[in-house]
Amino acid sequence: MGIRYPATNEQQDTGFFVQFVDLPDTFTEGVTVEEALFNAAEALSAMLVDWHLDQEQVLPEASVGLTGAHYIAPDAKTQAALLARRARGSRPLSEVARAMQTSWPPAFPTYGLDRTGTWDVVKPKPSY
């Protein structure tokens, strides 16, 4: 199960502009289509961590079946954190750890959780 959000691209004078359909405040650009789509994955990862995980905002479900859209995934660490968060729901960390047949300290740092249940350690490092 992966998380992919649809994005549209538009050619402009200086390159390509990419914007996410379900996340209109998330957009980027690049000189080539490939560069713009690569940048879009980084922008998506940053937005999901900063907006959804850190600020505890509800994340809209990704649209499916959009013709002509590029479906872009965030980086693996961000996806893992989002999927763990989705699976956790409102259950306490201890209950989720028991379901995984482990204790939370070894399980949840993998998903970016610290002892308080916050996601601060998930923030992706920018790649240049």
C-alpha positions in Angstrom: 0.0 0.0 0.0 1.6 3.2 -1.1 0.6 6.9 -1.0 0.6 8.7 -4.3 -1.0 12.1 -5.1 -2.0 13.2 -8.6 -0.3 16.2 -10.0 -0.6 18.1 -13.3 2.2 19.7 -15.2 2.0 22.7 -17.5 4.7 23.9 -19.8 5.8 27.5 -19.3 8.4 29.8 -20.9 11.1 28.8 -18.4 10.2 25.1 -17.9 7.5 23.1 -16.3 5.1 23.9 -13.5 3.7 21.0 -11.4 0.8 21.3 -8.9 -0.9 18.7 -6.9 -4.6 18.3 -7.6 -5.6 17.5 -4.0 -3.1 19.7 -2.3 -3.3 23.0 -4.2 -0.8 24.8 -2.0 1.8 22.3 -3.0 3.6 23.0 -6.3 7.0 23.3 -7.8 8.8 23.7 -11.2 11.7 22.5 -13.2 13.5 23.1 -16.4 12.5 19.7 -17.8 9.5 17.5 -17.0 11.7 15.0 -15.3 13.3 17.7 -13.0 9.8 19.1 -12.2 8.4 15.7 -11.3 11.5 15.0 -9.1 11.1 18.4 -7.4 7.4 17.6 -6.9 8.2 14.4 -4.9 10.4 16.5 -2.7 7.8 19.2 -2.3 5.2 16.6 -1.5 7.4 15.0 1.1 8.1 18.3 2.8 4.4 19.4 2.8 3.2 16.1 4.2 5.7 16.2 7.1 5.3 19.9 7.8 1.6 20.2 7.3 0.1 16.9 8.2 2.5 15.3 10.7 3.9 18.3 12.5 0.7 20.3 12.6 -1.7 17.3 13.0 -3.8 18.4 10.0 -6.2 16.0 8.3 -4.7 14.9 5.0 -7.1 14.7 2.1 -7.4 11.4 0.3 -5.7 11.2 -3.0 -7.9 11.3 -6.1 -7.8 8.3 -8.3 -8.2 7.8 -12.0 -7.4 11.3 -13.2 -6.5 11.2 -16.9 -3.2 12.8 -17.7 -2.1 13.2 -14.1 1.2 12.1 -12.8 0.8 10.1 -9.6 3.7 11.1 -7.3 4.8 9.4 -4.1 6.6 11.1 -1.2 9.9 9.7 0.0 9.9 6.3 1.7 10.4 7.6 5.3 7.5 10.0 4.9 5.3 7.2 3.5 6.2 4.9 6.4 5.3 7.6 8.9 2.0 8.4 7.2 1.0 4.7 6.9 1.9 4.1 10.6 -0.1 7.1 11.6 -3.1 6.0 9.5 -2.9 2.5 11.0 -2.6 3.9 14.5 -5.7 6.0 14.2 -6.6 7.2 17.7 -5.2 4.1 19.5 -2.4 4.6 22.0 1.2 3.7 20.9 1.3 0.9 23.4 -1.8 -0.8 21.8 -0.3 -0.6 18.3 3.1 -1.9 19.6 1.3 -4.9 21.2 -0.5 -5.6 17.9 3.0 -5.6 16.2 4.1 -8.0 19.0 6.8 -5.6 20.2 7.2 -2.6 22.5 7.0 0.9 21.1 10.6 2.0 21.6 12.1 -0.3 18.9 9.0 0.0 16.6 8.2 3.6 16.4 11.5 5.5 15.9 11.5 3.6 12.6 8.3 5.5 11.7 9.5 8.8 13.1 7.8 8.7 16.5 9.5 9.7 19.7 8.3 8.9 23.2 5.6 11.6 23.1 4.1 10.3 19.9 5.3 13.3 17.9 6.8 13.1 14.4 9.6 15.6 14.6 12.4 13.2 13.6 10.7 12.4 10.2 11.6 15.7 8.5 13.4 14.9 5.3 16.7 16.5 4.7 16.7 18.6 1.6 18.8 17.1 -1.3 20.6 19.5 -3.5 
